[in-house]
Structure formats: C-alpha cells, structure tokens
Amino acid sequence: MVWILFLFFVFSKKANAVYYSLSDEQIRQAIEYGENNKDTDYFAFLDEWTTVAGDGYEWATLNTKFSLLAYEARQAALESRKLTQAEIIRFPLEAEDILSFHVVLYGNSSDFAKDYHAVLLYKNKPIQPFTEQNNAHAKPANLGVRIPASYRAICKYDFPNYYIEPDAEIILVVISPSNKERRFAFKLGEMR
C-alpha cells in the first residue's frame, strides 16, 4: 500500500493540466522554473510544451500562461533582473482564451511555408485558427546528411479556446498546399 501511495505522488507531480488561469502558487512556480533554468538549453527548457513530428526534426510548441511566464522569468534572469509585477500580470494575458503554437518547419525553398494552413483537432473535430503567421522568407538551414539543402520557417498559429478540457489531447495539423500534413500531438494533461 505504501508503495502504491509513493508511486501516486511521484507520477502525480507531472500529471498537471494546462492552466487556463494561474493561482499565486502557480505564478511562483513558473517564475521559479524560469529563474532556476536560465542556463538550460532552449529546447530542454521548453520540453514540457514541445512536440516533435514523426520525422524527428520538425517541432511545435504550445505557449501556455505558465510557459510564457516561465520563459519571461528566464529572460529576465539572464539579464540579472527580476520580473516586475506589471510583467507578471501582462505575460500570461498573451495566452488569454487562446491556444497559441509556434511551429518550426523545413522545406526546399525560402517561401515554402507561405501558403500553409493549420487546423487543431479536438475530439476529432477541427478548429480553425483565427491567426496564421506563416514565414514567407525562411532562412537557409543545414540539417546535415538527412536533408542536404533546406530552409527553416517559423510559423505561428493561434486558435480560440473553445472550452477545450485542460487535460485533453489535441492535435495540431499543419497542411501544405500539396496537402502534405505534419501532425503534432499535445497531451495537455502533461503540461502546465
């Protein structure tokens, strides 16, 4: 019985859900996470909110209130300062009532992503974005032997939060003009 309780507490610490509003304690935790991980590699820092596509090199990050506040606390710590109270209030508001994603994609020309479209699948129903910012001027990227000549585009997609359960699974689908799909699954119950 004691072993079961131990396992419950160990695994329940990670079993959060995306917070649609942050308590004072969650604000403290986000700031602490950012400050304590200021020297952590960017990808490791965002690991909790990032999903890699099946090909292993394209990825998407969900910007939550917690992750935005943690990231800004990290940036402030790198500048040897603390977030102001106004910043602590302002940064989580950037994710108010939206699900915002940054996606890194690779293609064979600098404008490959200009006509891409995204859709969010929730309970097998599509949600259309209200903002699509496709990078029409991708930068050259060198991925080594896997893709000899490639361009890297960073796109942003914002979706309305249609009462998506904070511990649901959602799938971001990015679609090229030729209907090639890139899928990124997010388990919100594993994110803060």
N, C-alpha and C positions, 0 to 999 in steps of 0.2 A: 504494500500500500504506500509506504514511504517513497519507494522508487517511482511509482506512478505519479505521485504529487511532485516529485523532483522533475520528472520529465515534463509535466504540465507547465511548471514555472519556467523551465529552460526554453521550451518551444513557444510558450505564450508571449514571451517578450518580443518575439519577431512577428507575432500574429496581430499586427496593428491593422488599421484600415486607413485609407486616405482620410485625412481630417478636413471636413468642409468648414469648420470653424476651429480655431486654436484656443485652448484654455491657457491660462497663465503658465501652467506647468509645461505644456507642450511648447509654448513660446520659449521658455527657459531651456528646454531640451534641444530645440532647433538651434538656438544661439550657441549653446554649449557644444553641440555637434560641429557646427561651423568653426568655432574658435579652436576646438581641440584637434580638428583635422585640417588646419590651414596649410600644412605642408604635405598633405596627402595628394597623390596623383589625381588629376581632374576626373578621370574615368572611375577610379576607385571611390572617390568622394561621391559621385552620382550613381554608383552601382545599384543602390536600392530602387532608384527610379528609372533605370535604363534597361531596355530590352534589345537584344541583338537579333537581327533577322537570321533566317535559316542559312544564308550563305556565309555567315560568320564575320562579315566586315561592315555591313550597313547597320545602323542603330538608331533608336528613338528614345527620347527622354520625356517623361511626363513631369511637368512643372506643377508641383503641389504647393500649397501655402507653406508647409513645413520645409520642403526642399528649397523654395525661393528664399525663405528667411535664413535657413542654414547657409546657403550659398553666399548671401549678402554678409552674413556674420563672418564667414571665411574671408571674403574680400576685405572687409574692414580690418580683420586681424592681420592680414598680410600687409596692410598699411599702418599697423601698430596703433589701431584705434578701436573703439567700441561703437556699436550701432547707437544712434540717438533714439530717443523714444518716438520721435516722428517717423524715423525709418522703420522701426519695429512695427508701427501701425501701417505704414504705407506699403511695404513689400508684400505682405500676404494679400493685400487688396488686389494685386495684379492677377491673382488666381480666383477672384470672387466670381462664383456662378459659372465658371468655365473650366474646361479641361484643355489645357494648352500643351502642345507637343513640339519639340524640336527634333528634326529628323536629319540624319546625315546619310546622303545617298551618293552613289558613284555611277558615272556614265561616260560615254565616249566623245562628248563634245561639251563646250563650255555652256551651251544653252539647253542641255538635255532635259533639265527639270522644269523648264518654263511653263509647260502645259500639263504638268502633273496635277492630279486631283486626289483628295483623301476622303475617306469615309470612316466613321467609327462604328463598329459593330458591338451592340449591347443586346444580349439575349436574342441574337440572330436578327436584330432589326437595325437598319442603317440610320445613322445620324449624320447629317450633312454639316460641314464646317461653316461658320459664319465669317472666318478669316482664313485665307490661304496666301501665304507669302512664299512663293517658290523662288529659289535663287536662279535667276536667268543668266548669271555670269559666274558659273562655277570656276573654281581655281584648279590648276593642274595638281594632281596628286600622284604620288608614287607608292603603289602598294606592292612593289617587288615583282616577283615572278608570277604571282596569281593573276594580276591584271597589269600588263606592261605599260599601256598608255591609258590614263584615266583622269577624270575630272571629279572633284568633290564639291557637292552642293549641300548647303544647309537650308532646310525649309522649315517653316513654322505653320502649324495648323491649330486653330482654336475652335473648339466645339462648345455648344451650350450644354450645361449640365442639366439634362432632362431627368432629374431625380434618380440618377444612377446610384445604386446602392454603394456605399463606401468600401465594401469588401467584395464587390463583384469582379468578374473577369471581363475585360473589354479587349477588342482587337482593333488596332489602327491599321487600315489598309491604304497604302499609297499606290495609286494606279497611274501608269504611264499612258501616253496617247495610243500606244500599240496594245493596250490592255494588259501589260505585264504588271503583276501585283507583287508588292512587297508587304508582308504581314508582320506585325509586331504585337505580340500578346502581352497584356499587362494584368497581373493579378493584384488588384487594388488592396486586397487584404494583407499583402506582404509589404505594403508601402505606408509611409506616414505622410 
